[in-house]
């Protein structure tokens, strides 16, 4: 079952929203929201790049160069509204996130553990919307994935009326092949959209098992 609605943002009032979905072991009966008190609370100090969005166009892939042997390429869909630049950065969350308060992504989906953490920060005055599909993410680990066979996209967020931030699965999962894994785009149902709200940071993680 695919998540019904996603808003990629982290504002205190209007934030990340994913309706009830199951993504490899954790099912949420109520919407996921992601209020973060500071619009840009964490700095991920690995690789960085910019996502340039122009309404009516498909953006070029975001390429995060190899950091500790792990590189990522992220392809979003057509920009349906809003234009601007979104700052993208990554880290392993092993002391390379400032401040060092971002919890490790463990068991957002059963048996999965966070590998690479990716932040998106929209410092523009307008929201940027990418339609109803999550991005396609290609991850390469030069050291290989060991015994792990699959990876998925997780989001640091709250569930329902809870005020506690936790890691939750998006439902997008890919199969590892050699040193690579492609986490495919997932089309959201019931009018769901992928949107970065203004002055907002979204923290995601690629978790594998």
C-alpha positions as CSV (number, residue, x, y, z in Angstrom):
1,X,0.0,0.0,0.0
2,X,1.4,3.4,-1.0
3,X,1.4,6.4,1.2
4,X,-1.5,8.7,0.4
5,X,0.1,12.1,0.7
6,X,3.5,13.5,1.2
7,X,4.6,17.1,1.7
8,X,8.4,17.4,2.0
9,X,8.7,20.2,4.5
10,X,9.5,20.8,8.2
11,X,7.7,24.0,9.3
12,X,6.2,24.3,12.7
13,X,2.6,24.4,11.5
14,X,2.5,23.2,7.9
15,X,4.8,20.2,7.5
16,X,5.5,16.8,6.0
17,X,2.3,14.8,5.6
18,X,2.0,11.1,4.7
19,X,-1.3,9.4,5.1
20,X,-1.5,5.9,6.4
21,X,0.8,3.6,4.6
22,X,2.9,0.5,5.0
23,X,6.6,0.5,4.0
24,X,8.2,-2.7,4.9
25,X,7.0,-3.4,8.3
26,X,5.6,-0.3,10.0
27,X,2.0,0.7,9.3
28,X,0.7,4.1,10.4
29,X,-3.1,4.4,11.0
30,X,-3.0,8.2,11.0
31,X,-1.2,11.0,9.0
32,X,2.5,11.6,9.6
33,X,3.5,15.2,10.1
34,X,6.9,16.8,10.7
35,X,6.9,20.0,12.8
36,X,10.4,21.1,13.5
37,X,10.7,24.2,15.8
38,X,13.7,25.7,13.9
39,X,13.4,26.0,10.1
40,X,17.0,24.7,9.5
41,X,18.0,23.0,12.8
42,X,20.6,20.6,11.4
43,X,23.7,20.9,9.2
44,X,24.7,17.7,7.4
45,X,28.4,18.1,6.7
46,X,29.1,15.5,4.0
47,X,28.6,16.3,0.3
48,X,26.3,19.1,-0.9
49,X,24.6,20.2,-4.1
50,X,21.8,22.3,-5.3
51,X,18.4,21.3,-6.7
52,X,17.4,23.9,-9.2
53,X,13.6,23.9,-9.8
54,X,11.8,25.9,-12.5
55,X,8.0,25.6,-12.8
56,X,6.9,23.5,-15.8
57,X,10.3,21.8,-16.2
58,X,11.9,18.6,-14.9
59,X,15.0,19.5,-12.9
60,X,18.4,18.0,-13.6
61,X,19.4,15.2,-11.3
62,X,21.0,16.2,-8.0
63,X,24.4,14.5,-7.7
64,X,25.9,14.2,-4.2
65,X,29.6,13.2,-4.7
66,X,31.1,10.3,-2.8
67,X,31.3,10.9,0.9
68,X,32.9,8.1,2.9
69,X,32.6,6.0,-0.2
70,X,28.8,6.6,-0.7
71,X,27.4,8.8,-3.5
72,X,23.8,9.5,-4.4
73,X,21.9,10.8,-7.5
74,X,18.4,12.1,-6.9
75,X,15.9,12.7,-9.7
76,X,12.7,14.6,-9.0
77,X,9.7,14.8,-11.4
78,X,8.2,17.8,-13.1
79,X,8.0,21.0,-11.1
80,X,4.2,21.7,-11.0
81,X,4.5,25.0,-9.0
82,X,7.1,27.3,-7.6
83,X,10.7,28.0,-8.7
84,X,13.9,28.3,-6.8
85,X,17.0,26.5,-5.4
86,X,16.8,23.8,-2.8
87,X,20.0,23.1,-0.9
88,X,20.7,19.3,-0.6
89,X,23.4,17.8,1.8
90,X,24.2,14.4,3.2
91,X,25.9,12.8,6.2
92,X,26.4,9.4,7.9
93,X,25.1,10.8,11.2
94,X,28.2,9.5,13.0
95,X,29.3,12.8,14.3
96,X,29.0,14.7,11.0
97,X,25.7,16.3,11.8
98,X,25.6,19.7,13.6
99,X,24.3,19.8,16.3
100,X,24.8,16.1,17.1
101,X,21.2,15.6,18.1
102,X,19.6,13.8,15.0
103,X,18.5,10.3,16.1
104,X,19.8,7.3,14.2
105,X,17.3,5.9,11.8
106,X,16.7,2.4,13.2
107,X,13.8,0.1,12.4
108,X,11.6,2.7,10.7
109,X,10.8,-0.4,8.7
110,X,11.4,-3.7,10.4
111,X,15.1,-4.6,10.4
112,X,16.3,-1.5,8.4
113,X,19.1,0.7,9.6
114,X,20.0,4.2,8.4
115,X,22.9,4.4,6.0
116,X,22.9,7.8,4.4
117,X,21.1,10.9,5.7
118,X,19.9,13.5,3.2
119,X,18.6,17.0,4.1
120,X,16.6,19.3,1.8
121,X,16.4,23.0,2.7
122,X,14.1,25.3,0.8
123,X,15.2,28.8,1.7
124,X,12.9,30.5,-0.8
125,X,9.8,32.5,0.0
126,X,7.6,30.2,-2.0
127,X,6.7,26.5,-1.9
128,X,8.1,24.2,-4.6
129,X,5.9,21.3,-5.7
130,X,7.0,18.3,-7.7
131,X,3.6,16.7,-8.2
132,X,2.5,13.2,-7.1
133,X,5.7,11.2,-7.3
134,X,8.6,10.8,-4.9
135,X,12.1,11.1,-6.3
136,X,14.1,8.3,-7.8
137,X,17.3,7.8,-5.8
138,X,20.3,5.9,-6.9
139,X,22.8,5.1,-4.2
140,X,26.4,3.7,-4.7
141,X,28.5,2.4,-1.9
142,X,32.1,1.6,-3.0
143,X,32.5,-0.8,-0.1
144,X,29.4,-2.7,-1.0
145,X,26.3,-3.3,1.2
146,X,27.5,-6.5,2.9
147,X,24.6,-8.9,3.5
148,X,21.9,-6.3,3.0
149,X,19.5,-6.8,0.1
150,X,17.1,-3.8,0.0
151,X,17.1,-0.1,0.9
152,X,14.2,2.3,1.4
153,X,13.5,6.0,1.9
154,X,12.6,7.1,5.4
155,X,11.5,10.5,6.8
156,X,12.1,12.0,10.2
157,X,8.5,13.0,11.3
158,X,5.7,12.7,13.8
159,X,2.7,10.5,13.6
160,X,-0.9,11.7,14.2
161,X,-1.2,13.8,17.3
162,X,2.0,12.8,18.8
163,X,4.6,15.5,19.4
164,X,7.5,13.0,19.3
165,X,9.6,13.0,16.1
166,X,10.4,9.5,14.8
167,X,11.7,7.9,11.7
168,X,8.9,6.6,9.4
169,X,9.0,4.8,6.0
170,X,7.9,6.5,2.8
171,X,7.0,3.2,1.2
172,X,9.7,3.5,-1.6
173,X,12.0,0.5,-1.5
174,X,14.7,-0.8,-4.0
175,X,16.7,-4.0,-4.4
176,X,20.5,-3.8,-4.1
177,X,22.5,-5.0,-7.1
178,X,26.3,-5.2,-6.5
179,X,27.4,-1.8,-5.1
180,X,24.3,0.0,-6.2
181,X,20.6,0.4,-5.3
182,X,17.9,2.2,-7.1
183,X,15.0,3.3,-4.9
184,X,12.2,3.9,-7.4
185,X,9.8,6.8,-7.6
186,X,6.5,6.1,-5.9
187,X,3.3,7.6,-7.3
188,X,1.1,9.0,-4.5
189,X,-2.6,8.3,-4.5
190,X,-5.6,10.5,-3.7
191,X,-4.1,13.7,-4.8
192,X,-0.9,13.5,-2.7
193,X,1.9,15.8,-3.6
194,X,5.7,16.1,-3.0
195,X,6.2,19.7,-1.9
196,X,8.9,21.7,-0.1
197,X,7.5,24.5,1.9
198,X,9.3,27.9,2.2
199,X,12.0,28.3,4.9
200,X,11.8,24.6,5.7
201,X,14.2,21.7,6.2
202,X,13.3,18.1,5.6
203,X,15.5,15.3,6.9
204,X,15.4,11.9,5.1
205,X,17.5,8.7,5.3
206,X,18.3,5.8,3.1
207,X,17.9,2.7,5.3
208,X,18.9,-0.8,4.4
209,X,18.6,-4.3,5.6
